[in-house]
């Protein structure tokens, strides 16, 4: 019975670890894709508002 509990807990923790990993990877990708400085951000907003 205890072994089944630890087996289930292990799969849950693997899922949590995968979720945290994917959030980290997504944050890294977003950091490379989106504007980094205030001027770039302002230019992007002004470009969007022209549409």
PDB file of N, CA, C and O in Angstrom:
ATOM      1  N   UNK A   1       0.817  -1.188   0.000  1.00  0.00           N
ATOM      2  CA  UNK A   1       0.000   0.000   0.000  1.00  0.00           C
ATOM      3  C   UNK A   1       0.866   1.261   0.000  1.00  0.00           C
ATOM      4  O   UNK A   1       0.600   2.195  -0.756  1.00  0.00           O
ATOM      5  N   UNK A   2       1.876   1.291   0.824  1.00  0.00           N
ATOM      6  CA  UNK A   2       2.763   2.452   0.898  1.00  0.00           C
ATOM      7  C   UNK A   2       3.520   2.617  -0.412  1.00  0.00           C
ATOM      8  O   UNK A   2       3.757   3.740  -0.857  1.00  0.00           O
ATOM      9  N   UNK A   3       3.904   1.493  -1.037  1.00  0.00           N
ATOM     10  CA  UNK A   3       4.629   1.555  -2.305  1.00  0.00           C
ATOM     11  C   UNK A   3       3.776   2.214  -3.388  1.00  0.00           C
ATOM     12  O   UNK A   3       4.284   2.999  -4.188  1.00  0.00           O
ATOM     13  N   UNK A   4       2.479   1.896  -3.412  1.00  0.00           N
ATOM     14  CA  UNK A   4       1.575   2.491  -4.404  1.00  0.00           C
ATOM     15  C   UNK A   4       1.464   3.999  -4.173  1.00  0.00           C
ATOM     16  O   UNK A   4       1.423   4.776  -5.127  1.00  0.00           O
ATOM     17  N   UNK A   5       1.417   4.407  -2.906  1.00  0.00           N
ATOM     18  CA  UNK A   5       1.357   5.838  -2.586  1.00  0.00           C
ATOM     19  C   UNK A   5       2.594   6.565  -3.108  1.00  0.00           C
ATOM     20  O   UNK A   5       2.483   7.627  -3.719  1.00  0.00           O
ATOM     21  N   UNK A   6       3.780   5.984  -2.862  1.00  0.00           N
ATOM     22  CA  UNK A   6       5.013   6.630  -3.329  1.00  0.00           C
ATOM     23  C   UNK A   6       5.113   6.610  -4.845  1.00  0.00           C
ATOM     24  O   UNK A   6       5.669   7.534  -5.439  1.00  0.00           O
ATOM     25  N   UNK A   7       4.582   5.571  -5.480  1.00  0.00           N
ATOM     26  CA  UNK A   7       4.573   5.503  -6.940  1.00  0.00           C
ATOM     27  C   UNK A   7       3.699   6.622  -7.517  1.00  0.00           C
ATOM     28  O   UNK A   7       4.089   7.287  -8.476  1.00  0.00           O
ATOM     29  N   UNK A   8       2.524   6.825  -6.931  1.00  0.00           N
ATOM     30  CA  UNK A   8       1.625   7.896  -7.380  1.00  0.00           C
ATOM     31  C   UNK A   8       2.235   9.260  -7.098  1.00  0.00           C
ATOM     32  O   UNK A   8       2.159  10.163  -7.931  1.00  0.00           O
ATOM     33  N   UNK A   9       2.840   9.412  -5.926  1.00  0.00           N
ATOM     34  CA  UNK A   9       3.462  10.681  -5.569  1.00  0.00           C
ATOM     35  C   UNK A   9       4.613  10.996  -6.524  1.00  0.00           C
ATOM     36  O   UNK A   9       4.813  12.154  -6.892  1.00  0.00           O
ATOM     37  N   UNK A  10       5.362   9.985  -6.921  1.00  0.00           N
ATOM     38  CA  UNK A  10       6.471  10.189  -7.858  1.00  0.00           C
ATOM     39  C   UNK A  10       5.995  10.709  -9.197  1.00  0.00           C
ATOM     40  O   UNK A  10       6.623  11.602  -9.766  1.00  0.00           O
ATOM     41  N   UNK A  11       4.892  10.168  -9.718  1.00  0.00           N
ATOM     42  CA  UNK A  11       4.396  10.633 -11.015  1.00  0.00           C
ATOM     43  C   UNK A  11       3.855  12.062 -10.906  1.00  0.00           C
ATOM     44  O   UNK A  11       3.990  12.853 -11.840  1.00  0.00           O
ATOM     45  N   UNK A  12       3.248  12.386  -9.773  1.00  0.00           N
ATOM     46  CA  UNK A  12       2.760  13.764  -9.574  1.00  0.00           C
ATOM     47  C   UNK A  12       3.938  14.731  -9.537  1.00  0.00           C
ATOM     48  O   UNK A  12       3.887  15.796 -10.152  1.00  0.00           O
ATOM     49  N   UNK A  13       4.982  14.371  -8.830  1.00  0.00           N
ATOM     50  CA  UNK A  13       6.149  15.251  -8.745  1.00  0.00           C
ATOM     51  C   UNK A  13       6.856  15.380 -10.085  1.00  0.00           C
ATOM     52  O   UNK A  13       7.426  16.430 -10.384  1.00  0.00           O
ATOM     53  N   UNK A  14       6.828  14.334 -10.891  1.00  0.00           N
ATOM     54  CA  UNK A  14       7.402  14.439 -12.238  1.00  0.00           C
ATOM     55  C   UNK A  14       6.603  15.431 -13.070  1.00  0.00           C
ATOM     56  O   UNK A  14       7.172  16.219 -13.826  1.00  0.00           O
ATOM     57  N   UNK A  15       5.276  15.390 -12.927  1.00  0.00           N
ATOM     58  CA  UNK A  15       4.433  16.350 -13.643  1.00  0.00           C
ATOM     59  C   UNK A  15       4.689  17.774 -13.195  1.00  0.00           C
ATOM     60  O   UNK A  15       4.743  18.687 -14.019  1.00  0.00           O
ATOM     61  N   UNK A  16       4.848  17.971 -11.892  1.00  0.00           N
ATOM     62  CA  UNK A  16       5.139  19.312 -11.369  1.00  0.00           C
ATOM     63  C   UNK A  16       6.498  19.789 -11.870  1.00  0.00           C
ATOM     64  O   UNK A  16       6.652  20.953 -12.240  1.00  0.00           O
ATOM     65  N   UNK A  17       7.469  18.903 -11.881  1.00  0.00           N
ATOM     66  CA  UNK A  17       8.791  19.268 -12.390  1.00  0.00           C
ATOM     67  C   UNK A  17       8.761  19.638 -13.858  1.00  0.00           C
ATOM     68  O   UNK A  17       9.428  20.583 -14.281  1.00  0.00           O
ATOM     69  N   UNK A  18       7.980  18.886 -14.645  1.00  0.00           N
ATOM     70  CA  UNK A  18       7.856  19.206 -16.069  1.00  0.00           C
ATOM     71  C   UNK A  18       7.181  20.561 -16.256  1.00  0.00           C
ATOM     72  O   UNK A  18       7.592  21.344 -17.112  1.00  0.00           O
ATOM     73  N   UNK A  19       6.158  20.844 -15.469  1.00  0.00           N
ATOM     74  CA  UNK A  19       5.468  22.128 -15.560  1.00  0.00           C
ATOM     75  C   UNK A  19       6.414  23.281 -15.262  1.00  0.00           C
ATOM     76  O   UNK A  19       6.445  24.269 -15.996  1.00  0.00           O
ATOM     77  N   UNK A  20       7.176  23.160 -14.197  1.00  0.00           N
ATOM     78  CA  UNK A  20       8.141  24.206 -13.835  1.00  0.00           C
ATOM     79  C   UNK A  20       9.184  24.370 -14.939  1.00  0.00           C
ATOM     80  O   UNK A  20       9.574  25.492 -15.263  1.00  0.00           O
ATOM     81  N   UNK A  21       9.631  23.271 -15.509  1.00  0.00           N
ATOM     82  CA  UNK A  21      10.634  23.336 -16.589  1.00  0.00           C
ATOM     83  C   UNK A  21      10.085  24.054 -17.809  1.00  0.00           C
ATOM     84  O   UNK A  21      10.764  24.897 -18.395  1.00  0.00           O
ATOM     85  N   UNK A  22       8.851  23.724 -18.198  1.00  0.00           N
ATOM     86  CA  UNK A  22       8.263  24.374 -19.370  1.00  0.00           C
ATOM     87  C   UNK A  22       8.018  25.855 -19.134  1.00  0.00           C
ATOM     88  O   UNK A  22       8.172  26.657 -20.055  1.00  0.00           O
ATOM     89  N   UNK A  23       7.641  26.232 -17.925  1.00  0.00           N
ATOM     90  CA  UNK A  23       7.482  27.654 -17.612  1.00  0.00           C
ATOM     91  C   UNK A  23       8.822  28.371 -17.733  1.00  0.00           C
ATOM     92  O   UNK A  23       8.883  29.482 -18.260  1.00  0.00           O
ATOM     93  N   UNK A  24       9.896  27.748 -17.250  1.00  0.00           N
ATOM     94  CA  UNK A  24      11.228  28.347 -17.362  1.00  0.00           C
ATOM     95  C   UNK A  24      11.674  28.507 -18.804  1.00  0.00           C
ATOM     96  O   UNK A  24      12.219  29.544 -19.179  1.00  0.00           O
ATOM     97  N   UNK A  25      11.443  27.482 -19.611  1.00  0.00           N
ATOM     98  CA  UNK A  25      11.818  27.548 -21.029  1.00  0.00           C
ATOM     99  C   UNK A  25      11.005  28.629 -21.731  1.00  0.00           C
ATOM    100  O   UNK A  25      11.544  29.382 -22.542  1.00  0.00           O
ATOM    101  N   UNK A  26       9.721  28.707 -21.428  1.00  0.00           N
ATOM    102  CA  UNK A  26       8.882  29.748 -22.025  1.00  0.00           C
ATOM    103  C   UNK A  26       9.328  31.141 -21.643  1.00  0.00           C
ATOM    104  O   UNK A  26       9.285  32.056 -22.465  1.00  0.00           O
ATOM    105  N   UNK A  27       9.758  31.314 -20.400  1.00  0.00           N
ATOM    106  CA  UNK A  27      10.265  32.611 -19.951  1.00  0.00           C
ATOM    107  C   UNK A  27      11.542  32.984 -20.690  1.00  0.00           C
ATOM    108  O   UNK A  27      11.724  34.136 -21.083  1.00  0.00           O
ATOM    109  N   UNK A  28      12.420  32.015 -20.879  1.00  0.00           N
ATOM    110  CA  UNK A  28      13.658  32.281 -21.620  1.00  0.00           C
ATOM    111  C   UNK A  28      13.363  32.674 -23.065  1.00  0.00           C
ATOM    112  O   UNK A  28      13.965  33.615 -23.584  1.00  0.00           O
ATOM    113  N   UNK A  29      12.454  31.972 -23.711  1.00  0.00           N
ATOM    114  CA  UNK A  29      12.112  32.285 -25.101  1.00  0.00           C
ATOM    115  C   UNK A  29      11.478  33.672 -25.185  1.00  0.00           C
ATOM    116  O   UNK A  29      11.804  34.451 -26.081  1.00  0.00           O
ATOM    117  N   UNK A  30      10.574  33.984 -24.253  1.00  0.00           N
ATOM    118  CA  UNK A  30       9.937  35.306 -24.253  1.00  0.00           C
ATOM    119  C   UNK A  30      10.966  36.409 -24.037  1.00  0.00           C
ATOM    120  O   UNK A  30      10.833  37.499 -24.593  1.00  0.00           O
ATOM    121  N   UNK A  31      11.980  36.136 -23.239  1.00  0.00           N
ATOM    122  CA  UNK A  31      13.029  37.129 -23.002  1.00  0.00           C
ATOM    123  C   UNK A  31      13.812  37.464 -24.254  1.00  0.00           C
ATOM    124  O   UNK A  31      14.284  38.590 -24.415  1.00  0.00           O
ATOM    125  N   UNK A  32      13.950  36.491 -25.141  1.00  0.00           N
ATOM    126  CA  UNK A  32      14.663  36.744 -26.392  1.00  0.00           C
ATOM    127  C   UNK A  32      13.768  37.377 -27.455  1.00  0.00           C
ATOM    128  O   UNK A  32      14.264  38.099 -28.320  1.00  0.00           O
ATOM    129  N   UNK A  33      12.470  37.125 -27.408  1.00  0.00           N
ATOM    130  CA  UNK A  33      11.579  37.587 -28.473  1.00  0.00           C
ATOM    131  C   UNK A  33      11.021  38.986 -28.252  1.00  0.00           C
ATOM    132  O   UNK A  33      10.798  39.717 -29.217  1.00  0.00           O
ATOM    133  N   UNK A  34      10.793  39.367 -27.015  1.00  0.00           N
ATOM    134  CA  UNK A  34      10.108  40.622 -26.740  1.00  0.00           C
ATOM    135  C   UNK A  34      11.098  41.749 -26.482  1.00  0.00           C
ATOM    136  O   UNK A  34      12.248  41.501 -26.122  1.00  0.00           O
ATOM    137  N   UNK A  35      10.643  43.006 -26.670  1.00  0.00           N
ATOM    138  CA  UNK A  35      11.543  44.168 -26.512  1.00  0.00           C
ATOM    139  C   UNK A  35      12.175  44.224 -25.122  1.00  0.00           C
ATOM    140  O   UNK A  35      11.541  43.895 -24.119  1.00  0.00           O
ATOM    141  N   UNK A  36      13.433  44.648 -25.088  1.00  0.00           N
ATOM    142  CA  UNK A  36      14.186  44.643 -23.839  1.00  0.00           C
ATOM    143  C   UNK A  36      14.293  46.023 -23.198  1.00  0.00           C
ATOM    144  O   UNK A  36      14.328  46.131 -21.972  1.00  0.00           O
ATOM    145  N   UNK A  37      14.346  47.068 -24.000  1.00  0.00           N
ATOM    146  CA  UNK A  37      14.534  48.407 -23.446  1.00  0.00           C
ATOM    147  C   UNK A  37      13.226  49.197 -23.502  1.00  0.00           C
ATOM    148  O   UNK A  37      12.285  48.814 -24.198  1.00  0.00           O
ATOM    149  N   UNK A  38      13.183  50.291 -22.767  1.00  0.00           N
ATOM    150  CA  UNK A  38      12.004  51.132 -22.753  1.00  0.00           C
ATOM    151  C   UNK A  38      11.698  51.718 -24.117  1.00  0.00           C
ATOM    152  O   UNK A  38      10.534  51.821 -24.504  1.00  0.00           O
ATOM    153  N   UNK A  39      12.747  52.107 -24.858  1.00  0.00           N
ATOM    154  CA  UNK A  39      12.537  52.683 -26.182  1.00  0.00           C
ATOM    155  C   UNK A  39      11.953  51.651 -27.127  1.00  0.00           C
ATOM    156  O   UNK A  39      11.030  51.958 -27.882  1.00  0.00           O
ATOM    157  N   UNK A  40      12.472  50.435 -27.100  1.00  0.00           N
ATOM    158  CA  UNK A  40      11.929  49.383 -27.961  1.00  0.00           C
ATOM    159  C   UNK A  40      10.477  49.097 -27.611  1.00  0.00           C
ATOM    160  O   UNK A  40       9.651  48.880 -28.498  1.00  0.00           O
ATOM    161  N   UNK A  41      10.166  49.097 -26.325  1.00  0.00           N
ATOM    162  CA  UNK A  41       8.796  48.844 -25.884  1.00  0.00           C
ATOM    163  C   UNK A  41       7.871  49.964 -26.330  1.00  0.00           C
ATOM    164  O   UNK A  41       6.760  49.708 -26.792  1.00  0.00           O
ATOM    165  N   UNK A  42       8.325  51.207 -26.192  1.00  0.00           N
ATOM    166  CA  UNK A  42       7.525  52.356 -26.615  1.00  0.00           C
ATOM    167  C   UNK A  42       7.293  52.317 -28.121  1.00  0.00           C
ATOM    168  O   UNK A  42       6.183  52.574 -28.587  1.00  0.00           O
ATOM    169  N   UNK A  43       8.329  51.998 -28.879  1.00  0.00           N
ATOM    170  CA  UNK A  43       8.183  51.893 -30.331  1.00  0.00           C
ATOM    171  C   UNK A  43       7.189  50.801 -30.711  1.00  0.00           C
ATOM    172  O   UNK A  43       6.390  50.985 -31.629  1.00  0.00           O
ATOM    173  N   UNK A  44       7.231  49.668 -30.015  1.00  0.00           N
ATOM    174  CA  UNK A  44       6.303  48.579 -30.309  1.00  0.00           C
ATOM    175  C   UNK A  44       4.871  48.987 -30.013  1.00  0.00           C
ATOM    176  O   UNK A  44       3.968  48.654 -30.781  1.00  0.00           O
ATOM    177  N   UNK A  45       4.639  49.707 -28.905  1.00  0.00           N
ATOM    178  CA  UNK A  45       3.303  50.161 -28.560  1.00  0.00           C
ATOM    179  C   UNK A  45       2.817  51.172 -29.580  1.00  0.00           C
ATOM    180  O   UNK A  45       1.666  51.103 -30.013  1.00  0.00           O
ATOM    181  N   UNK A  46       3.668  52.112 -29.975  1.00  0.00           N
ATOM    182  CA  UNK A  46       3.258  53.109 -30.965  1.00  0.00           C
ATOM    183  C   UNK A  46       2.955  52.464 -32.305  1.00  0.00           C
ATOM    184  O   UNK A  46       2.013  52.872 -32.985  1.00  0.00           O
ATOM    185  N   UNK A  47       3.732  51.470 -32.696  1.00  0.00           N
ATOM    186  CA  UNK A  47       3.483  50.753 -33.934  1.00  0.00           C
ATOM    187  C   UNK A  47       2.133  50.023 -33.873  1.00  0.00           C
ATOM    188  O   UNK A  47       1.395  49.994 -34.858  1.00  0.00           O
ATOM    189  N   UNK A  48       1.819  49.438 -32.717  1.00  0.00           N
ATOM    190  CA  UNK A  48       0.545  48.745 -32.550  1.00  0.00           C
ATOM    191  C   UNK A  48      -0.624  49.721 -32.606  1.00  0.00           C
ATOM    192  O   UNK A  48      -1.672  49.409 -33.170  1.00  0.00           O
ATOM    193  N   UNK A  49      -0.443  50.911 -32.017  1.00  0.00           N
ATOM    194  CA  UNK A  49      -1.526  51.902 -31.974  1.00  0.00           C
ATOM    195  C   UNK A  49      -1.797  52.496 -33.352  1.00  0.00           C
ATOM    196  O   UNK A  49      -2.899  52.992 -33.588  1.00  0.00           O
ATOM    197  N   UNK A  50      -0.835  52.463 -34.268  1.00  0.00           N
ATOM    198  CA  UNK A  50      -1.045  52.975 -35.618  1.00  0.00           C
ATOM    199  C   UNK A  50      -2.013  52.105 -36.410  1.00  0.00           C
ATOM    200  O   UNK A  50      -2.653  52.587 -37.345  1.00  0.00           O
ATOM    201  N   UNK A  51      -2.127  50.834 -36.049  1.00  0.00           N
ATOM    202  CA  UNK A  51      -2.981  49.901 -36.801  1.00  0.00           C
ATOM    203  C   UNK A  51      -4.429  50.149 -36.597  1.00  0.00           C
ATOM    204  O   UNK A  51      -5.263  49.443 -37.165  1.00  0.00           O
TER     205      UNK A  51
END
